């Protein structure tokens, strides 16, 4: 981490209408004024932990080593769910232990998770309903300011992981499901780039024929459906210059199948 300008990145479902995000930034500015604060997104669907987990995963690898991420999608705030900090690949991830870091820990077997339990690094008298301000923001500021993360979190904690749907791979097909729709209505699946075979002859989604796998949106006619490798590292279903969710009637959980041109040789 650079001692001159540490980076703190924020992702929440708080929206921008209220004072929540700005207040968290104010706490960080007081405790670590040299920090650069970056907003990843504050429009995660309220209480949608899976969506927050995917957004965090899609963005995190583009930040510098040493970045402190604060992610708050926390329907269980104030309950027995633990506040945690996870160290993974030289970065820190702070937030509720409710599955929000599933993709992070799932891709890094060396990730370490510890419970934020030393209240000396929190704001006094923390609210039961705003841990983003009173626990997570000050913890991030202290770590960014150079405090050893293990001082804030002396005890190990097992990370909670969502039950992520598995991709089914056979000799003639690869199948997964839709897990997210972006702002444009494009459907993001759980089929990673590494699961996509070279010989895809056809793609189906939600019982509809989508067509061949293409390189980008412009490879099909206006209003035509398509499947491509998305920027987040997963297969996406889209309609050129249209909202695929609306036009195709797709929904979260719909099955997506890549039909393979020929059986794989053993």
KAVENQUI-V765942 format. One record per backbone hydrogen bond with DSSP energy under -1.0 kcal/mol. CO is the residue of the C=O (numbers start at 1). NH is the residue of the N-H. Records with the same first field share a line. If there is no record, write none. Layout:
CO = NH / NH
This chain:
6 = 36
7 = 68
8 = 38
9 = 70
10 = 40 / 41
11 = 72
12 = 44
19 = 23
20 = 24
21 = 25
22 = 26
23 = 27
24 = 28
25 = 29
26 = 30
27 = 31
28 = 32
32 = 35
36 = 8
38 = 10
41 = 12
42 = 15
45 = 48
47 = 49
48 = 52
49 = 53
50 = 54
51 = 55
52 = 56
53 = 57
54 = 58
55 = 59
56 = 60
59 = 62
60 = 63
64 = 67
67 = 92
68 = 9
69 = 94
70 = 11
72 = 13
74 = 77
76 = 79
82 = 97
83 = 116
84 = 95
85 = 114
86 = 93
87 = 112
88 = 91
90 = 66
91 = 88
92 = 69
93 = 86
94 = 71
95 = 84
96 = 98
99 = 102
101 = 105
102 = 106
103 = 107
108 = 111
112 = 87
113 = 157
114 = 85
115 = 117
117 = 119
118 = 121
119 = 122
130 = 134
131 = 135 / 136
132 = 137
134 = 123
135 = 139
136 = 140
137 = 141
138 = 142
139 = 143
140 = 144
141 = 145
142 = 147
143 = 146
148 = 151
149 = 153
152 = 117 / 118
155 = 115
162 = 164
168 = 175
172 = 260
173 = 170
174 = 258
175 = 168
176 = 256
177 = 190
178 = 253
180 = 188
182 = 185
185 = 245
186 = 182
187 = 237
188 = 179 / 180
191 = 235
192 = 195
193 = 196
199 = 261
202 = 259
203 = 210 / 211
204 = 257
205 = 208
208 = 205
211 = 203
216 = 219
217 = 220
221 = 224
224 = 240
226 = 238
227 = 214
228 = 236
230 = 233
233 = 193
234 = 230
235 = 189
236 = 228
237 = 187
238 = 226
239 = 242
240 = 223
243 = 247
244 = 248
251 = 254
254 = 178
255 = 206
256 = 176
257 = 204
258 = 174
259 = 201 / 202
